[in-house]
Amino acid sequence: SGDRNSGDRNSGDRNSGDLNSGYRNSGVFCTKKRTDLVPFFNKISNMTWDDWYKHPAYNASFGLNITEWVSWDNMTDEEKQTNPKAYICEGYVKVYTYHEAWQNLWVKLSDSEKNSFKTLPNFDSEIFKEITGIDF
């Protein structure tokens, strides 16, 4: 969500990487594979990008969806009133806030998947809550 983002599950503007919230969290004109260490919770960690891509929390976050297609038959009466032309394409794209998207994901995750976020380097429950809206 936001503008000019690359990577996965970012919120804000001009981010690159994964699960960022903020503005211009990125490098500049990078083409090489990243070998630097990944910052977590506003601090540098000892985890490489390859380690992050193999971490259970990375895989668990793949279910994060900012948008969702809702078919006409599954729309509520209120959604049909709010989106009166949705019958033309038999549904509409529902857009969630970043916190709503995290809440939707959270209810689908197993306890093991949820707890994998706590194993991230520098885990900070306050920062996690600020970004996701999830209170451990």
C-alpha positions in Angstrom: 0.0 0.0 0.0 1.2 3.5 -0.5 3.2 4.8 -3.5 6.3 3.7 -5.4 6.9 0.6 -3.2 8.8 -2.5 -4.3 9.3 -5.7 -2.4 6.6 -7.3 -0.4 3.9 -6.2 2.1 5.1 -2.6 2.5 3.1 0.3 3.8 4.1 3.9 3.3 5.9 5.5 0.4 9.0 4.7 -1.6 9.9 1.5 0.3 11.9 -1.4 -0.9 12.4 -4.7 1.0 9.8 -6.5 3.1 7.2 -5.5 5.7 8.3 -1.9 5.9 6.2 0.9 7.3 7.4 4.4 6.7 8.9 6.6 4.0 11.9 5.8 1.7 13.1 2.7 3.4 15.5 1.5 0.7 18.8 1.5 -1.1 19.6 3.5 -4.2 20.0 1.9 -7.7 21.0 -1.5 -6.4 21.4 -4.5 -8.7 23.7 -6.8 -6.7 22.3 -9.5 -4.4 22.2 -8.1 -1.0 24.8 -9.5 1.4 24.3 -6.9 4.1 22.6 -7.7 7.4 18.9 -7.1 7.8 17.8 -4.5 10.3 14.9 -5.6 12.4 12.9 -3.4 14.8 15.0 -0.4 14.0 18.3 -2.1 14.9 20.9 -4.0 12.8 20.8 -7.8 13.3 23.1 -10.7 12.6 20.6 -12.1 10.0 21.4 -12.0 6.3 18.7 -11.4 3.6 19.0 -15.1 2.7 18.4 -16.0 6.3 15.3 -13.8 6.4 13.9 -15.4 3.3 14.1 -18.8 5.0 12.6 -17.6 8.3 9.2 -18.9 9.2 7.9 -15.4 9.9 8.8 -14.5 6.3 6.7 -17.4 5.0 3.9 -16.6 7.4 3.6 -13.1 6.2 2.9 -14.2 2.6 -0.8 -14.3 3.5 -0.9 -10.6 4.1 -3.4 -9.1 1.6 -4.2 -5.4 1.4 -6.9 -6.1 -1.2 -9.4 -8.9 -1.7 -11.9 -9.7 -4.5 -15.4 -10.0 -3.1 -17.9 -11.6 -5.5 -21.4 -10.1 -5.9 -22.9 -13.2 -4.2 -20.7 -12.7 -1.1 -21.2 -8.9 -0.8 -23.3 -7.6 2.1 -26.2 -5.4 1.5 -24.2 -2.5 2.7 -21.3 -3.3 0.3 -23.8 -3.5 -2.6 -25.2 0.0 -1.6 -21.7 1.4 -1.3 -20.6 -0.2 -4.7 -23.7 0.0 -6.8 -21.9 -0.8 -10.1 -20.3 -3.9 -8.7 -23.0 -6.0 -10.3 -21.5 -5.2 -13.7 -18.3 -7.1 -13.0 -20.0 -9.3 -10.4 -18.1 -8.0 -7.4 -15.5 -5.4 -6.3 -12.0 -5.1 -4.9 -12.2 -4.5 -1.1 -9.3 -2.5 0.2 -8.0 -3.0 3.8 -5.9 -0.7 5.9 -2.5 -2.1 6.8 -3.7 -2.9 10.3 -6.9 -4.6 9.0 -4.8 -6.7 6.6 -2.6 -7.8 9.5 -5.6 -8.6 11.6 -7.1 -10.7 8.8 -3.8 -12.6 8.4 -3.4 -13.0 12.2 -6.6 -15.0 12.7 -5.5 -17.4 10.0 -2.0 -18.1 11.4 -1.2 -21.1 13.7 0.2 -20.4 17.1 3.6 -21.6 15.8 3.5 -19.1 12.9 2.5 -16.3 15.2 5.3 -17.1 17.6 7.8 -17.2 14.8 7.7 -13.4 14.7 8.9 -13.3 18.3 12.0 -15.2 17.2 13.1 -12.4 14.9 16.3 -10.6 15.9 15.7 -7.5 18.1 12.0 -8.4 18.5 10.1 -5.4 20.0 6.4 -5.9 20.8 5.7 -2.1 20.8 7.2 -1.6 17.3 5.5 -4.8 16.0 2.2 -3.4 17.3 2.8 0.1 15.8 3.4 -1.5 12.4 0.9 -4.3 12.4 -1.7 -3.3 15.0 -1.2 -6.7 16.6 -0.6 -6.8 20.4 1.3 -9.9 21.5 
